[in-house]
Amino acid sequence: MTGTGISARGLRFLLDRRKVLLRLTAWSVLETGQTFLVGYGPARALDEGFLRGRPDTGLIWLAVTGLGVLAGSYGTARVYAAVAALVEPFRDRLVERVVSRGVRTGDAGSLSGLTQQVEIARDTFAGLVMVSRSFVFTAAGALAGLFALAPPLLLVVGPPLAAGVVLFAATLRPLARRQERFLVADEALAGQLGAVCPGLRDIAATGAEAQIAAGAGERIEAELRAARALAHWGVLRVASLALGGQVPIVLLLAAAPWLLTDGGVTTGALVGALAYVTQSLLPALRNLIHGLGTSGSRLTVVLRRLPPRGTGPGDGDTSRPAGLSSSSNADIHHAGGPASPTGTGTTRQDGGPSTAVVRTRSITEARLESPSGEQPVGTPPALCLSSVTFAYGPASAPVVQDLDLTLPRGSHLAVVGPSGAGKSTLTALVAGLLPADRGTITVGGHAVPGPEAVAARVLIPQEAYVFGGRLAENLAYLRPDAVAEDELLAAAEAVGLAPLADRLGGFGAWVDPAALSAGERQLIALTRAYLSHAPLALLDEATCHLDPQTEERAERAFAARPGGTLVVVAHRISSARRAGRVLVVDGPNTACGGHEELMRSSALYRDLVGNWTPAPSRQRSDPALPLRDADRVDPVAGAGLAGDGRHVVAHGPVGQVQAHGDLRDGGSLGREG
């Protein structure tokens, strides 16, 4: 909607409410009378009373002035009711427009317009009516009083006042345009930061810091330019206030000798003129400039945006944060922006000052053999940690201390342990999301952090990110090149996504993240990572919402990738049994080795295995315990799901189970089998 269209509609709106305007005018006349007496009464009290030695006459004029102030106060109170009668229909009109063009057409943005922008428009419109009405009637009363006291006073005060108002009026349209540009730039920056800040860990995982910083920097510069342009026009507002409200005071004082001698102006009239300017005109002009200059621009911007336009699949690509290349190798998820399906963008990190310590003394030089037997000479290992130490603060106990770990290419390592032991911290260190306090980490021979190491690993966090777009676009998110449909189909078959893809309508189907379950989003994220070129895959509880069969299929697919290396933060002991080696994070008793070896040497591992027994064979899935899913899609096992006896969970002590009755199908808890 253009400014001309807004003005035309506003004029029609006011003409349709002539009776309300007449009532508003009638009550405002009382304010005009009050303003008239504020200067005229004291002037007559001086000239006809106190200066002539007749204090009784002076007091009478002051009493009349006081009565005028009381009458004006009563009129002001009645003005509010009249303004409400004008403003509420305006709000109702806006609500009707939003509802008719938004809700009825399925526009999700209409809720924002209904609950926020409409209220802003109503409050702003009410403020504009009050300040503009107040200025008009105050100025009328003050100018009439000046003319009544002495016409030369009007010649001194009137021209600078008119010049200040004209200057301010000339700035309104440019000021509104620059105010709108500033608001647009501010919203763009807020949207960028809202999408980026919750996903800082994952941005670091992609190595996309430079791209994200460049995108945010462009928006910051755009807002800075808009703010400067707005400030330049704001200077003219200050100038108009000085010209119209403060210059008349200086002129009255400078011209006082001439006015009192040759201009026929009395002492009381001069005092009354100063009262008019300082007590009436200057405050009214200040309110008009600040109210109309700021609120008027805001109202124009809001009205141009109402009703809000709908968004849909064809309204632009919101699949990536600005500045993020599709070649980044990590499963990105962020919140606050239009692409976030769940409203959560942070990946859980265990550990802290009270977490257990992983020590090399318990896993001295833990080296894993590659499936082929030996690491080829001259080929760097897939992952190597050397004397790595990390703590979450200078006064905190180390979460990881003096850790040495080497994984040849093609290895499959499972990481298990109680909550807070340092499992996710370990993956964050490997991914470069957390800087090691001491020691070195390399991925494929490349130092962490570094762009080469970023390109050599892909991190799949627990909270899977799926954006609104076609399924093929989601799956090819981490690939810099085009992905053929045959390759998409092969990856989907390998990971277990094919049934979901068929149910959605194929790879060209549009994906609505809110319509997917947490497990379905994880399948899409896993297939996306499977298609990436990164040889090292880090699964940080990335299968916690999948049933055991689908989880096994996905993990075996990653383990079988040619030249691929897999590290899994295990959600179930079954994941550990599939791995070639297991890292049991148990503070000073941490151990690393094969399943049989750990059954003999690790008491914690024996307890984990002993407390987990597969459910009896039946046609039901075997769900995970709740993992504080931020979108609350799968808080507890659903109907038809069997109880899962004592999994290794990420957010509770080892062996923690749900209270009896948590499972809605009434499945048994405790040991099964």
C-alpha positions as CSV (number, residue, x, y, z in Angstrom):
1,M,0.0,0.0,0.0
2,T,1.4,3.4,-1.0
3,G,1.5,6.6,1.1
4,T,-1.1,8.1,-1.1
5,G,-3.4,5.1,-0.6
6,I,-3.0,5.3,3.1
7,S,-3.9,9.1,3.2
8,A,-7.0,8.5,1.0
9,R,-8.2,5.7,3.2
10,G,-7.5,7.7,6.3
11,L,-9.5,10.6,5.0
12,R,-12.5,8.5,4.1
13,F,-12.3,6.9,7.6
14,L,-12.4,10.3,9.3
15,L,-15.2,11.6,7.1
16,D,-17.3,8.6,7.9
17,R,-17.1,9.6,11.6
18,R,-18.0,13.2,11.4
19,K,-20.1,13.1,14.6
20,V,-17.2,11.7,16.6
21,L,-14.9,14.4,15.2
22,L,-17.4,17.1,16.1
23,R,-17.6,15.8,19.7
24,L,-13.9,15.7,19.9
25,T,-13.7,19.2,18.6
26,A,-16.3,20.5,21.1
27,W,-14.4,19.1,24.1
28,S,-11.1,20.3,22.7
29,V,-12.4,23.9,22.6
30,L,-12.3,23.8,26.4
31,E,-8.5,23.2,26.1
32,T,-8.3,26.2,23.8
33,G,-10.0,28.3,26.4
34,Q,-7.6,27.0,29.1
35,T,-4.6,27.9,26.9
36,F,-6.0,31.3,26.2
37,L,-6.3,32.1,29.9
38,V,-2.9,30.7,30.8
39,G,-1.3,33.8,29.2
40,Y,-4.2,36.3,29.2
41,G,-5.1,36.0,32.8
42,P,-1.7,36.6,34.3
43,A,-1.2,39.5,31.9
44,R,-4.4,41.2,33.1
45,A,-3.6,40.4,36.7
46,L,-0.3,42.3,36.4
47,D,-1.5,45.2,34.2
48,E,-4.8,45.9,35.9
49,G,-4.1,44.5,39.3
50,F,-0.7,44.1,40.9
51,L,1.2,46.8,39.0
52,R,-1.6,49.3,39.7
53,G,-1.8,48.5,43.4
54,R,-5.1,46.7,43.1
55,P,-4.2,43.1,44.4
56,D,-7.9,42.2,44.6
57,T,-8.3,42.7,40.8
58,G,-5.1,40.7,40.2
59,L,-6.4,37.8,42.4
60,I,-9.7,37.8,40.5
61,W,-7.9,37.4,37.2
62,L,-5.8,34.6,38.6
63,A,-8.9,32.9,40.0
64,V,-10.5,33.1,36.5
65,T,-7.4,31.6,35.1
66,G,-7.7,28.7,37.7
67,L,-11.3,28.1,36.7
68,G,-10.2,28.0,33.1
69,V,-7.6,25.3,33.9
70,L,-10.3,23.3,35.7
71,A,-12.6,23.5,32.8
72,G,-9.8,22.5,30.4
73,S,-9.0,19.5,32.6
74,Y,-12.6,18.4,32.4
75,G,-12.5,18.8,28.7
76,T,-9.3,16.8,28.4
77,A,-11.0,13.9,30.4
78,R,-13.9,13.9,28.0
79,V,-11.5,14.0,25.0
80,Y,-10.2,10.5,25.9
81,A,-13.7,9.1,25.5
82,A,-14.1,10.7,22.1
83,V,-10.6,9.5,21.0
84,A,-11.6,5.9,22.1
85,A,-14.7,6.2,19.9
86,L,-12.5,7.1,17.0
87,V,-9.7,4.6,17.7
88,E,-11.6,1.4,18.4
89,P,-13.4,1.4,15.0
90,F,-10.0,1.9,13.4
91,R,-8.7,-1.1,15.2
92,D,-11.8,-3.1,14.3
93,R,-11.3,-2.2,10.6
94,L,-7.7,-3.4,10.7
95,V,-8.7,-6.7,12.4
96,E,-11.3,-7.3,9.7
97,R,-8.8,-6.8,7.0
98,V,-6.3,-9.1,8.6
99,V,-8.9,-11.8,9.2
100,S,-10.4,-11.6,5.8
101,R,-7.1,-11.7,3.9
102,G,-5.1,-13.8,6.4
103,V,-6.9,-16.3,8.4
104,R,-9.5,-17.2,5.8
105,T,-6.7,-17.8,3.2
106,G,-4.6,-19.9,5.6
107,D,-2.0,-17.2,6.1
108,A,0.1,-18.1,9.2
109,G,1.5,-14.5,9.3
110,S,-2.0,-13.2,10.1
111,L,-1.6,-14.1,13.7
112,S,1.4,-11.8,14.0
113,G,-0.6,-9.0,12.3
114,L,-3.6,-9.6,14.5
115,T,-1.8,-9.7,17.9
116,Q,1.1,-7.4,17.4
117,Q,0.9,-5.0,14.4
118,V,-2.8,-4.2,14.8
119,E,-2.2,-3.3,18.5
120,I,0.8,-1.2,17.5
121,A,-1.3,0.6,14.9
122,R,-4.1,1.3,17.3
123,D,-1.9,2.6,20.1
124,T,0.1,4.7,17.6
125,F,-3.1,6.1,16.0
126,A,-4.5,7.1,19.4
127,G,-1.2,8.9,20.3
128,L,-1.2,10.7,16.9
129,V,-4.8,11.9,17.4
130,M,-4.0,13.2,20.9
131,V,-0.8,15.1,20.0
132,S,-2.0,16.6,16.7
133,R,-5.3,17.6,18.3
134,S,-3.5,19.1,21.3
135,F,-1.2,21.1,19.1
136,V,-3.9,22.5,16.9
137,F,-6.1,23.7,19.7
138,T,-3.3,24.8,21.9
139,A,-1.8,26.9,19.1
140,A,-5.2,28.4,18.3
141,G,-5.6,29.4,22.0
142,A,-2.1,30.8,22.3
143,L,-2.2,32.8,19.0
144,A,-5.6,34.2,19.9
145,G,-4.3,35.2,23.3
146,L,-1.2,36.9,21.7
147,F,-3.4,38.9,19.4
148,A,-5.7,39.9,22.2
149,L,-2.8,41.1,24.3
150,A,-1.0,43.0,21.6
151,P,-0.8,42.3,17.8
152,P,2.9,43.1,17.7
153,L,3.5,40.0,19.9
154,L,1.9,37.9,17.3
155,L,4.3,39.3,14.7
156,V,7.3,38.3,16.8
157,V,6.1,34.7,17.7
158,G,4.1,33.7,14.7
159,P,6.7,33.7,11.9
160,P,9.3,31.4,13.6
161,L,6.5,29.2,14.8
162,A,5.1,28.8,11.3
163,A,8.6,28.2,9.9
164,G,9.3,25.5,12.4
165,V,6.0,23.7,11.6
166,V,6.7,24.0,7.9
167,L,10.2,22.6,8.2
168,F,8.9,19.7,10.3
169,A,6.1,19.0,7.8
170,A,8.7,18.9,5.0
171,T,10.6,16.1,6.8
172,L,7.7,13.8,7.4
173,R,7.7,11.9,4.2
174,P,11.5,11.4,3.9
175,L,11.6,10.6,7.6
176,A,8.9,7.9,7.2
177,R,10.8,6.3,4.3
178,R,14.0,6.2,6.3
179,Q,12.2,5.0,9.4
180,E,10.8,2.1,7.3
181,R,14.2,1.3,5.9
182,F,15.7,1.2,9.3
183,L,12.9,-1.1,10.6
184,V,13.4,-3.4,7.7
185,A,17.1,-3.5,8.2
186,D,16.6,-4.1,12.0
187,E,14.2,-6.9,11.3
188,A,16.5,-8.5,8.8
189,L,19.4,-8.4,11.3
190,A,17.2,-9.7,14.1
191,G,16.0,-12.6,11.9
192,Q,19.6,-13.4,10.9
193,L,20.8,-13.4,14.5
194,G,17.7,-15.4,15.6
195,A,18.6,-18.1,13.1
196,V,22.3,-18.0,13.7
197,C,22.8,-17.6,17.5
198,P,21.0,-20.8,18.6
199,G,23.0,-22.8,16.0
200,L,26.5,-21.5,16.7
201,R,27.7,-25.0,17.6
202,D,26.5,-26.3,14.3
203,I,27.8,-23.4,12.3
204,A,31.2,-24.1,13.8
205,A,30.7,-27.7,12.9
206,T,30.3,-26.7,9.2
207,G,33.3,-24.4,9.2
208,A,30.9,-21.7,8.0
209,E,32.0,-19.0,10.4
210,A,33.3,-16.8,7.7
211,Q,30.2,-17.1,5.5
212,I,27.8,-16.5,8.4
213,A,30.0,-13.6,9.7
214,A,29.9,-12.0,6.2
215,G,26.1,-12.4,6.0
216,A,25.6,-10.9,9.4
217,G,28.1,-8.2,8.7
218,E,26.2,-7.1,5.6
219,R,23.0,-6.8,7.6
220,I,24.8,-4.9,10.4
221,E,26.2,-2.4,7.9
222,A,22.8,-2.0,6.2
223,E,21.2,-1.2,9.6
224,L,24.1,1.2,10.4
225,R,23.6,3.0,7.1
226,A,19.8,3.2,7.7
227,A,20.4,4.5,11.3
228,R,22.7,7.2,10.1
229,A,20.3,8.3,7.4
230,L,17.5,8.4,10.0
231,A,19.7,10.4,12.4
232,H,20.5,13.0,9.7
233,W,16.8,13.7,9.2
234,G,16.3,13.6,13.0
235,V,18.6,16.6,13.2
236,L,16.1,18.5,11.1
237,R,13.4,17.6,13.7
238,V,15.5,19.2,16.4
239,A,16.1,22.2,14.2
240,S,12.3,22.6,13.6
241,L,11.7,22.4,17.4
242,A,14.4,25.0,18.1
243,L,13.0,27.3,15.3
244,G,9.4,27.1,16.2
245,G,9.5,26.8,20.0
246,Q,12.8,28.3,21.3
247,V,13.6,31.1,18.8
248,P,10.3,33.0,19.7
249,I,11.5,33.1,23.3
250,V,14.8,34.7,22.2
251,L,13.0,37.1,19.9
252,L,10.6,38.2,22.7
253,L,13.5,38.9,25.0
254,A,15.6,40.7,22.4
255,A,12.7,42.8,21.2
256,A,11.4,43.6,24.8
257,P,12.9,47.1,24.9
258,W,11.3,48.1,21.6
259,L,8.0,46.3,22.4
260,L,7.7,48.1,25.8
261,T,8.6,51.5,24.5
262,D,7.5,51.9,20.8
263,G,5.4,48.7,20.3
264,G,2.7,49.6,22.8
265,V,3.1,46.3,24.7
266,T,2.6,46.4,28.4
267,T,4.7,44.5,30.9
268,G,1.9,42.1,31.7
269,A,1.4,41.4,28.0
270,L,5.1,40.6,27.6
271,V,4.9,38.2,30.5
272,G,1.8,36.7,29.1
273,A,3.5,36.2,25.7
274,L,6.4,34.4,27.4
275,A,3.9,32.2,29.3
276,Y,2.2,31.3,26.0
277,V,5.4,30.3,24.4
278,T,7.0,28.4,27.3
279,Q,3.9,26.8,28.8
280,S,1.8,26.1,25.8
281,L,3.4,26.4,22.4
282,L,6.8,24.8,23.1
283,P,5.4,21.7,24.9
284,A,2.7,21.3,22.3
285,L,5.2,21.6,19.4
286,R,7.7,19.2,21.2
287,N,4.9,16.6,21.6
288,L,3.9,17.0,18.0
289,I,7.4,16.6,16.6
290,H,8.3,13.6,18.7
291,G,4.8,12.0,18.4
292,L,4.1,12.6,14.7
293,G,7.8,12.2,13.7
294,T,8.3,8.9,15.4
295,S,4.9,7.3,15.9
296,G,3.6,8.7,12.6
297,S,6.4,7.0,10.7
298,R,5.8,3.8,12.6
299,L,2.1,3.9,11.8
300,T,2.8,4.4,8.1
301,V,5.1,1.4,8.1
302,V,2.6,-0.8,10.0
303,L,-0.3,0.1,7.7
304,R,1.7,-0.7,4.7
305,R,2.3,-4.2,6.0
306,L,-1.3,-4.9,6.9
307,P,-2.7,-7.3,6.0
308,P,0.5,-9.5,6.0
309,R,1.3,-11.4,2.9
310,G,1.3,-15.1,3.1
311,T,4.3,-17.3,2.6
312,G,4.5,-20.6,0.9
313,P,6.7,-22.9,-1.1
314,G,6.9,-20.4,-3.9
315,D,7.8,-17.4,-1.8
316,G,11.5,-17.9,-1.7
317,D,14.1,-20.3,-0.4
318,T,14.4,-20.1,3.4
319,S,16.3,-23.3,3.6
320,R,19.6,-21.9,4.7
321,P,20.9,-19.2,6.9
322,A,22.3,-16.3,5.0
323,G,25.9,-16.8,4.1
324,L,25.9,-20.6,4.6
325,S,27.1,-22.7,1.7
326,S,25.5,-26.0,0.9
327,S,29.0,-27.6,0.8
328,S,29.4,-27.4,4.6
329,N,29.7,-30.8,6.1
330,A,27.5,-30.9,9.2
331,D,23.8,-31.3,10.0
332,I,22.9,-27.7,10.7
333,H,19.9,-26.8,12.9
334,H,18.9,-23.4,14.1
335,A,15.9,-21.7,15.6
336,G,14.0,-18.5,15.4
337,G,14.0,-18.2,11.6
338,P,11.5,-19.3,9.1
339,A,13.4,-22.5,8.3
340,S,13.3,-23.8,11.8
341,P,10.7,-26.6,12.2
342,T,10.9,-27.2,15.9
343,G,11.9,-23.9,17.4
344,T,15.0,-25.5,18.9
345,G,18.5,-24.9,17.7
346,T,20.8,-25.9,20.4
347,T,22.5,-29.3,20.6
348,R,22.9,-30.7,24.1
349,Q,26.3,-30.7,25.5
350,D,26.9,-32.8,28.6
351,G,29.6,-32.0,31.1
352,G,30.4,-29.2,33.4
353,P,32.2,-28.5,36.6
354,S,30.8,-31.6,38.3
355,T,31.3,-34.1,35.5
356,A,33.4,-37.2,35.6
357,V,37.0,-37.2,34.2
358,V,38.2,-39.2,31.3
359,R,41.9,-40.1,31.9
360,T,44.5,-41.5,29.7
361,R,45.8,-43.6,32.7
362,S,42.8,-45.8,32.2
363,I,43.0,-46.0,28.4
364,T,46.7,-45.6,27.6
365,E,47.2,-45.3,23.9
366,A,43.8,-46.7,22.9
367,R,44.4,-47.7,19.3
368,L,41.8,-49.5,17.2
369,E,42.6,-51.8,14.4
370,S,41.1,-51.2,11.0
371,P,38.8,-53.8,9.5
372,S,41.4,-54.6,6.9
373,G,43.9,-55.4,9.6
374,E,46.6,-52.7,9.3
375,Q,46.6,-49.0,8.6
376,P,48.4,-48.5,5.2
377,V,51.9,-47.0,5.6
378,G,51.9,-43.2,5.2
379,T,48.1,-42.9,5.5
380,P,47.1,-40.7,8.5
381,P,44.4,-42.2,10.9
382,A,40.8,-41.1,10.5
383,L,41.0,-39.6,14.0
384,C,43.8,-39.0,16.4
385,L,43.6,-37.4,19.9
386,S,46.9,-36.8,21.7
387,S,47.0,-35.7,25.4
388,V,43.7,-33.9,25.0
389,T,42.4,-32.0,28.1
390,F,39.3,-29.9,28.3
391,A,37.4,-28.2,31.1
392,Y,34.3,-25.9,31.0
393,G,36.1,-23.3,33.1
394,P,39.4,-22.4,34.7
395,A,38.1,-23.5,38.1
396,S,36.2,-26.6,36.8
397,A,37.4,-30.2,36.9
398,P,38.5,-31.4,33.5
399,V,35.8,-33.3,31.6
400,V,38.5,-34.8,29.4
401,Q,42.0,-35.2,30.7
402,D,45.2,-36.4,28.9
403,L,43.1,-38.5,26.4
404,D,45.0,-40.4,23.7
405,L,42.8,-42.1,21.1
406,T,43.6,-43.3,17.6
407,L,41.1,-44.5,15.0
408,P,42.3,-46.0,11.7
409,R,40.2,-45.5,8.6
410,G,37.2,-47.8,8.5
411,S,36.9,-48.1,12.3
412,H,33.6,-48.2,14.1
413,L,33.7,-46.8,17.7
414,A,30.8,-46.6,20.1
415,V,31.0,-44.3,23.1
416,V,28.9,-45.2,26.1
417,G,28.6,-44.0,29.7
418,P,26.4,-42.2,32.2
419,S,25.0,-38.7,31.8
420,G,27.6,-35.9,32.1
421,A,30.6,-38.2,31.7
422,G,31.8,-36.3,28.6
423,K,30.4,-38.2,25.6
424,S,29.0,-35.2,23.8
425,T,31.9,-33.1,24.9
426,L,34.2,-35.6,23.2
427,T,32.3,-35.3,19.9
428,A,32.3,-31.5,20.2
429,L,36.1,-31.5,20.6
430,V,36.5,-33.8,17.6
431,A,34.2,-31.6,15.5
432,G,36.0,-28.4,16.5
433,L,33.0,-26.9,18.3
434,L,35.0,-26.7,21.5
435,P,38.7,-25.8,21.7
436,A,40.9,-28.2,23.6
437,D,42.7,-26.7,26.6
438,R,45.7,-28.8,25.9
439,G,46.7,-31.5,23.4
440,T,46.1,-31.9,19.7
441,I,43.3,-33.4,17.6
442,T,43.5,-34.4,13.9
443,V,40.9,-35.6,11.5
444,G,42.3,-37.4,8.5
445,G,45.7,-35.9,9.3
446,H,44.3,-32.3,9.4
447,A,44.5,-30.3,12.6
448,V,41.3,-29.4,14.5
449,P,40.1,-26.7,14.2
450,G,40.7,-26.0,10.6
451,P,38.8,-26.0,7.2
452,E,40.4,-29.3,6.0
453,A,39.3,-31.0,9.2
454,V,35.8,-29.5,8.8
455,A,35.5,-31.0,5.3
456,A,36.6,-34.4,6.6
457,R,33.9,-35.0,9.2
458,V,30.1,-34.6,9.5
459,L,28.3,-34.2,12.8
460,I,24.7,-35.4,13.3
461,P,23.3,-34.0,16.5
462,Q,20.4,-35.4,18.5
463,E,18.0,-32.6,17.3
464,A,17.8,-33.2,13.6
465,Y,17.3,-30.1,11.3
466,V,14.9,-30.4,8.5
467,F,13.9,-27.2,6.5
468,G,10.8,-26.5,4.5
469,G,11.6,-27.5,1.0
470,R,11.7,-30.5,-1.2
471,L,13.0,-33.8,0.2
472,A,15.7,-33.9,-2.4
473,E,16.9,-30.5,-1.4
474,N,17.1,-31.6,2.2
475,L,19.1,-34.7,1.4
476,A,21.5,-32.8,-0.9
477,Y,22.1,-30.0,1.7
478,L,25.7,-31.0,2.4
479,R,26.7,-31.6,-1.2
480,P,28.3,-28.9,-3.3
481,D,27.4,-30.8,-6.5
482,A,24.1,-32.0,-7.8
483,V,23.0,-35.4,-6.6
484,A,21.4,-37.8,-9.0
485,E,18.1,-39.5,-8.1
486,D,19.7,-42.9,-8.3
487,E,22.2,-41.9,-5.7
488,L,19.4,-40.4,-3.5
489,L,17.5,-43.7,-3.8
490,A,20.5,-45.8,-3.0
491,A,21.3,-43.7,0.1
492,A,17.6,-43.9,1.2
493,E,17.6,-47.6,0.8
494,A,20.8,-48.0,2.8
495,V,19.8,-45.8,5.7
496,G,16.1,-46.9,5.8
497,L,14.5,-43.7,4.5
498,A,12.9,-45.2,1.5
499,P,9.5,-46.1,3.1
500,L,9.2,-42.5,4.4
501,A,10.2,-41.1,1.0
502,D,7.5,-43.2,-0.7
503,R,4.9,-42.1,1.9
504,L,5.8,-38.4,1.3
505,G,5.5,-38.8,-2.4
506,G,9.0,-39.2,-3.6
507,F,12.2,-37.0,-3.5
508,G,10.4,-34.2,-5.3
509,A,7.7,-33.9,-2.5
510,W,7.5,-30.8,-0.4
511,V,8.6,-31.5,3.2
512,D,6.7,-29.8,6.1
513,P,9.1,-30.2,9.1
514,A,6.2,-29.6,11.6
515,A,4.3,-32.6,10.1
516,L,7.3,-35.0,10.7
517,S,8.0,-36.9,13.9
518,A,11.3,-36.5,15.6
519,G,12.3,-40.0,14.3
520,E,11.4,-39.1,10.7
521,R,13.5,-35.9,10.9
522,Q,16.4,-38.0,12.2
523,L,16.1,-40.3,9.2
524,I,16.3,-37.4,6.8
525,A,19.3,-35.9,8.7
526,L,21.1,-39.3,8.7
527,T,20.6,-39.8,5.0
528,R,21.8,-36.3,4.3
529,A,25.0,-37.0,6.3
530,Y,25.4,-40.4,4.5
531,L,25.4,-38.5,1.2
532,S,28.1,-36.1,2.3
533,H,31.7,-36.6,1.2
534,A,33.0,-36.4,4.8
535,P,34.7,-39.7,5.6
536,L,34.3,-39.4,9.4
537,A,30.7,-39.5,10.7
538,L,30.0,-38.4,14.3
539,L,26.5,-39.6,15.5
540,D,25.8,-37.8,18.7
541,E,22.7,-39.8,19.8
542,A,21.4,-39.1,16.3
543,T,19.2,-42.3,16.3
544,C,17.6,-41.8,19.7
545,H,14.1,-41.4,18.3
546,L,14.4,-44.5,16.0
547,D,13.3,-48.0,16.8
548,P,16.1,-50.5,17.3
549,Q,15.8,-52.1,13.8
550,T,15.9,-48.8,12.0
551,E,18.8,-47.7,14.2
552,E,20.7,-50.8,13.4
553,R,20.2,-50.4,9.7
554,A,21.3,-46.8,9.7
555,E,24.5,-47.6,11.8
556,R,25.4,-50.5,9.6
557,A,25.0,-48.3,6.5
558,F,27.4,-45.7,7.9
559,A,29.9,-48.4,9.0
560,A,29.8,-49.9,5.5
561,R,30.6,-46.6,3.7
562,P,33.8,-47.1,1.6
563,G,36.6,-45.5,3.4
564,G,34.3,-44.3,6.1
565,T,34.8,-44.1,9.8
566,L,32.0,-44.1,12.3
567,V,31.9,-42.8,15.9
568,V,28.5,-43.3,17.7
569,V,27.5,-41.9,21.0
570,A,25.4,-44.9,21.8
571,H,21.8,-44.6,23.0
572,R,21.4,-48.4,23.4
573,I,23.8,-51.1,24.3
574,S,22.9,-52.8,21.0
575,S,24.8,-50.0,19.3
576,A,27.9,-50.9,21.3
577,R,27.6,-54.5,20.4
578,R,27.7,-53.7,16.7
579,A,30.8,-51.5,17.0
580,G,34.3,-52.9,16.5
581,R,35.5,-51.1,19.7
582,V,33.7,-49.4,22.6
583,L,34.9,-46.5,24.6
584,V,33.3,-46.7,28.1
585,V,33.5,-43.2,29.7
586,D,33.6,-43.9,33.4
587,G,35.8,-41.3,35.0
588,P,39.0,-42.8,36.3
589,N,37.8,-46.3,35.3
590,T,37.4,-45.4,31.6
591,A,38.1,-48.3,29.3
592,C,38.4,-49.0,25.6
593,G,38.2,-52.3,23.8
594,G,36.0,-54.9,22.3
595,H,32.7,-56.2,23.8
596,E,34.1,-59.4,25.3
597,E,37.2,-57.6,26.6
598,L,35.1,-54.9,28.4
599,M,32.8,-57.5,29.8
600,R,35.8,-58.8,31.7
601,S,37.5,-55.5,32.6
602,S,34.8,-52.9,33.0
603,A,32.3,-53.2,35.9
604,L,30.2,-50.3,34.4
605,Y,30.0,-52.0,31.0
606,R,28.9,-55.3,32.6
607,D,26.2,-53.4,34.5
608,L,25.0,-51.7,31.4
609,V,24.9,-55.0,29.4
610,G,23.3,-56.9,32.3
611,N,20.6,-54.4,32.8
612,W,19.6,-54.4,29.2
613,T,17.7,-57.3,27.8
614,P,15.9,-57.3,24.4
615,A,12.1,-57.2,24.7
616,P,10.2,-60.4,23.9
617,S,9.6,-61.1,20.2
618,R,6.4,-59.4,19.3
619,Q,5.1,-56.9,16.7
620,R,6.0,-53.8,18.7
621,S,8.8,-51.4,18.4
622,D,11.4,-50.9,21.2
623,P,11.4,-47.2,22.0
624,A,14.0,-45.1,23.7
625,L,13.4,-43.5,27.0
626,P,12.5,-39.8,26.8
627,L,15.5,-37.6,26.0
628,R,14.1,-34.1,26.7
629,D,13.1,-33.6,23.1
630,A,12.8,-29.9,22.9
631,D,9.8,-30.0,20.5
632,R,8.1,-32.5,22.8
633,V,7.2,-34.8,19.8
634,D,8.2,-38.0,21.6
635,P,8.3,-37.2,25.3
636,V,7.2,-40.8,26.3
637,A,6.7,-44.0,24.5
638,G,3.5,-43.9,22.5
639,A,0.5,-46.3,22.3
640,G,1.4,-49.7,21.0
641,L,5.1,-49.3,22.0
642,A,6.7,-51.8,24.4
643,G,8.5,-50.7,27.5
644,D,12.3,-50.6,27.0
645,G,14.1,-52.0,30.0
646,R,17.0,-49.9,31.2
647,H,18.6,-48.3,28.2
648,V,21.8,-46.4,28.3
649,V,20.2,-42.9,28.3
650,A,21.9,-39.6,27.9
651,H,20.1,-37.5,30.4
652,G,19.8,-39.6,33.5
653,P,21.9,-41.9,35.7
654,V,22.8,-45.3,34.4
655,G,19.9,-47.7,34.8
656,Q,17.3,-44.9,35.2
657,V,13.9,-46.1,34.0
658,Q,10.5,-44.4,33.7
659,A,8.1,-44.5,36.6
660,H,5.4,-47.1,36.4
661,G,2.5,-46.0,34.2
662,D,4.5,-43.7,32.0
663,L,4.0,-46.0,29.0
664,R,0.6,-45.6,27.7
665,D,0.2,-49.2,26.5
666,G,0.8,-50.5,30.0
667,G,4.0,-52.3,29.0
668,S,6.0,-53.8,31.8
669,L,9.1,-51.9,33.1
670,G,12.2,-53.2,34.6
671,R,13.9,-56.3,33.2
672,E,12.2,-57.9,30.2
673,G,12.7,-61.3,28.6
